Amino acid sequence: MATKENILKELSKPLTINQIEFRIQSISVNGWATILAYKDARVDMNRLDEVCGINWQRDHKEIKGVVYGGIGIRVEANEDGSGEPYWVWRWDAGTESNTEKQKGEASDSYKRAGFNFGIGRELYDYPRIFLQLKGIKDVSEEKYAEFKAKTSQGGKEIGTSHWGLDLKKWIWDIEFDNNNQVKRFTGKDQHGVLRYDSNKEFNSLPKGNAPKPKVEVKNEVKSNINTLPKITKELFTQAKTYKTKAEIENLFTKYSMDDKVKIALQNIADTLK
């Protein structure tokens, strides 16, 4: 065991980025998203085990219909071990979740009690994570879109997350100064593209990073490729390396080819900008 002051100092150390979870809080109809950084209840358990060992406990009680969670820590009276050890309790109220009311209230009240001991309290000082998501018009296929617009029950146009948004695969990084204040906070998406930087005033959508679909030749033409002349096979190989529509369409003027080959190359060109 240790004194209350020493325990509070250890409990209050900033959480590592791997201990923090992220979820969408809201999305506007134009794709501007607010992302919430939060801690899971297991983070509190692990930090308490690490710092206090077995000298802590958890409790819950209901007061006037509100669930309160408490954490108690057994501490030494003095650094030299003299005096009687005693328990320090801190409590806080919870709010229900969208799924299980009682379980959500209990878990939330417990995490809030952890905040009272300093566990993850720096989350309150994190910069606002506000960035622009990719809509259907910003990507080559709908499956890559990160949000889409919809009408809420109240008739208001809002944004909602879509298939292309996978925050669990984003890579976040945070730097603290000597006073444990956030110095810089960044987030990269699953493609390695920087999407959020706390040092930027606005984190609008990066240009030119929309994922491209895999280029394939239409089936009716693909089946005949092996019978085409060598120069035509080389055209297909060459076309698949191009990054713009104009580069492929220039092949039409450089080489003579039949209509089926032109159609196949045009299909490849149409997947590019």
SULBEL-V823873 format. One record per residue. N is the residue number from 1. RES is the residue in three letters. PSI is psi as a letter, one per 40 degrees, with the letter a starting at -180 (999 if undefined). Layout:
n=N res=RES psi=PSI
n=N res=RES psi=PSI
This chain:
n=1 res=MET psi=i
n=2 res=ALA psi=i
n=3 res=THR psi=i
n=4 res=LYS psi=d
n=5 res=GLU psi=d
n=6 res=ASN psi=d
n=7 res=ILE psi=d
n=8 res=LEU psi=d
n=9 res=LYS psi=d
n=10 res=GLU psi=d
n=11 res=LEU psi=d
n=12 res=SER psi=e
n=13 res=LYS psi=h
n=14 res=PRO psi=i
n=15 res=LEU psi=i
n=16 res=THR psi=i
n=17 res=ILE psi=d
n=18 res=ASN psi=e
n=19 res=GLN psi=e
n=20 res=ILE psi=h
n=21 res=GLU psi=i
n=22 res=PHE psi=i
n=23 res=ARG psi=i
n=24 res=ILE psi=h
n=25 res=GLN psi=d
n=26 res=SER psi=i
n=27 res=ILE psi=h
n=28 res=SER psi=i
n=29 res=VAL psi=d
n=30 res=ASN psi=e
n=31 res=GLY psi=e
n=32 res=TRP psi=h
n=33 res=ALA psi=i
n=34 res=THR psi=h
n=35 res=ILE psi=h
n=36 res=LEU psi=h
n=37 res=ALA psi=h
n=38 res=TYR psi=i
n=39 res=LYS psi=i
n=40 res=ASP psi=i
n=41 res=ALA psi=d
n=42 res=ARG psi=d
n=43 res=VAL psi=d
n=44 res=ASP psi=d
n=45 res=MET psi=d
n=46 res=ASN psi=d
n=47 res=ARG psi=d
n=48 res=LEU psi=d
n=49 res=ASP psi=d
n=50 res=GLU psi=d
n=51 res=VAL psi=d
n=52 res=CYS psi=e
n=53 res=GLY psi=b
n=54 res=ILE psi=e
n=55 res=ASN psi=f
n=56 res=TRP psi=i
n=57 res=GLN psi=i
n=58 res=ARG psi=i
n=59 res=ASP psi=i
n=60 res=HIS psi=i
n=61 res=LYS psi=i
n=62 res=GLU psi=h
n=63 res=ILE psi=h
n=64 res=LYS psi=f
n=65 res=GLY psi=e
n=66 res=VAL psi=h
n=67 res=VAL psi=h
n=68 res=TYR psi=i
n=69 res=GLY psi=i
n=70 res=GLY psi=i
n=71 res=ILE psi=h
n=72 res=GLY psi=h
n=73 res=ILE psi=h
n=74 res=ARG psi=h
n=75 res=VAL psi=i
n=76 res=GLU psi=i
n=77 res=ALA psi=d
n=78 res=ASN psi=i
n=79 res=GLU psi=d
n=80 res=ASP psi=e
n=81 res=GLY psi=e
n=82 res=SER psi=i
n=83 res=GLY psi=i
n=84 res=GLU psi=h
n=85 res=PRO psi=i
n=86 res=TYR psi=i
n=87 res=TRP psi=h
n=88 res=VAL psi=h
n=89 res=TRP psi=i
n=90 res=ARG psi=h
n=91 res=TRP psi=i
n=92 res=ASP psi=i
n=93 res=ALA psi=i
n=94 res=GLY psi=i
n=95 res=THR psi=i
n=96 res=GLU psi=i
n=97 res=SER psi=i
n=98 res=ASN psi=e
n=99 res=THR psi=c
n=100 res=GLU psi=h
n=101 res=LYS psi=d
n=102 res=GLN psi=d
n=103 res=LYS psi=d
n=104 res=GLY psi=d
n=105 res=GLU psi=d
n=106 res=ALA psi=d
n=107 res=SER psi=d
n=108 res=ASP psi=d
n=109 res=SER psi=d
n=110 res=TYR psi=d
n=111 res=LYS psi=d
n=112 res=ARG psi=d
n=113 res=ALA psi=d
n=114 res=GLY psi=d
n=115 res=PHE psi=d
n=116 res=ASN psi=d
n=117 res=PHE psi=e
n=118 res=GLY psi=e
n=119 res=ILE psi=h
n=120 res=GLY psi=e
n=121 res=ARG psi=d
n=122 res=GLU psi=e
n=123 res=LEU psi=d
n=124 res=TYR psi=d
n=125 res=ASP psi=e
n=126 res=TYR psi=i
n=127 res=PRO psi=i
n=128 res=ARG psi=h
n=129 res=ILE psi=h
n=130 res=PHE psi=h
n=131 res=LEU psi=i
n=132 res=GLN psi=h
n=133 res=LEU psi=i
n=134 res=LYS psi=h
n=135 res=GLY psi=a
n=136 res=ILE psi=d
n=137 res=LYS psi=e
n=138 res=ASP psi=e
n=139 res=VAL psi=i
n=140 res=SER psi=d
n=141 res=GLU psi=i
n=142 res=GLU psi=d
n=143 res=LYS psi=e
n=144 res=TYR psi=e
n=145 res=ALA psi=i
n=146 res=GLU psi=e
n=147 res=PHE psi=i
n=148 res=LYS psi=i
n=149 res=ALA psi=i
n=150 res=LYS psi=i
n=151 res=THR psi=h
n=152 res=SER psi=i
n=153 res=GLN psi=d
n=154 res=GLY psi=e
n=155 res=GLY psi=e
n=156 res=LYS psi=i
n=157 res=GLU psi=h
n=158 res=ILE psi=i
n=159 res=GLY psi=i
n=160 res=THR psi=i
n=161 res=SER psi=i
n=162 res=HIS psi=a
n=163 res=TRP psi=d
n=164 res=GLY psi=e
n=165 res=LEU psi=h
n=166 res=ASP psi=g
n=167 res=LEU psi=d
n=168 res=LYS psi=d
n=169 res=LYS psi=e
n=170 res=TRP psi=i
n=171 res=ILE psi=h
n=172 res=TRP psi=i
n=173 res=ASP psi=i
n=174 res=ILE psi=i
n=175 res=GLU psi=h
n=176 res=PHE psi=i
n=177 res=ASP psi=a
n=178 res=ASN psi=e
n=179 res=ASN psi=e
n=180 res=ASN psi=f
n=181 res=GLN psi=i
n=182 res=VAL psi=h
n=183 res=LYS psi=d
n=184 res=ARG psi=i
n=185 res=PHE psi=h
n=186 res=THR psi=i
n=187 res=GLY psi=h
n=188 res=LYS psi=i
n=189 res=ASP psi=a
n=190 res=GLN psi=e
n=191 res=HIS psi=e
n=192 res=GLY psi=e
n=193 res=VAL psi=h
n=194 res=LEU psi=h
n=195 res=ARG psi=d
n=196 res=TYR psi=h
n=197 res=ASP psi=h
n=198 res=SER psi=e
n=199 res=ASN psi=e
n=200 res=LYS psi=i
n=201 res=GLU psi=d
n=202 res=PHE psi=h
n=203 res=ASN psi=g
n=204 res=SER psi=i
n=205 res=LEU psi=h
n=206 res=PRO psi=i
n=207 res=LYS psi=i
n=208 res=GLY psi=f
n=209 res=ASN psi=e
n=210 res=ALA psi=h
n=211 res=PRO psi=i
n=212 res=LYS psi=i
n=213 res=PRO psi=i
n=214 res=LYS psi=h
n=215 res=VAL psi=h
n=216 res=GLU psi=i
n=217 res=VAL psi=i
n=218 res=LYS psi=i
n=219 res=ASN psi=d
n=220 res=GLU psi=d
n=221 res=VAL psi=d
n=222 res=LYS psi=d
n=223 res=SER psi=d
n=224 res=ASN psi=e
n=225 res=ILE psi=d
n=226 res=ASN psi=e
n=227 res=THR psi=e
n=228 res=LEU psi=i
n=229 res=PRO psi=i
n=230 res=LYS psi=d
n=231 res=ILE psi=d
n=232 res=THR psi=d
n=233 res=LYS psi=d
n=234 res=GLU psi=d
n=235 res=LEU psi=d
n=236 res=PHE psi=d
n=237 res=THR psi=d
n=238 res=GLN psi=d
n=239 res=ALA psi=d
n=240 res=LYS psi=e
n=241 res=THR psi=e
n=242 res=TYR psi=i
n=243 res=LYS psi=e
n=244 res=THR psi=i
n=245 res=LYS psi=d
n=246 res=ALA psi=d
n=247 res=GLU psi=d
n=248 res=ILE psi=d
n=249 res=GLU psi=d
n=250 res=ASN psi=d
n=251 res=LEU psi=d
n=252 res=PHE psi=d
n=253 res=THR psi=d
n=254 res=LYS psi=d
n=255 res=TYR psi=i
n=256 res=SER psi=h
n=257 res=MET psi=i
n=258 res=ASP psi=i
n=259 res=ASP psi=d
n=260 res=LYS psi=d
n=261 res=VAL psi=d
n=262 res=LYS psi=d
n=263 res=ILE psi=d
n=264 res=ALA psi=d
n=265 res=LEU psi=d
n=266 res=GLN psi=d
n=267 res=ASN psi=d
n=268 res=ILE psi=d
n=269 res=ALA psi=d
n=270 res=ASP psi=e
n=271 res=THR psi=e
n=272 res=LEU psi=i
n=273 res=LYS psi=999
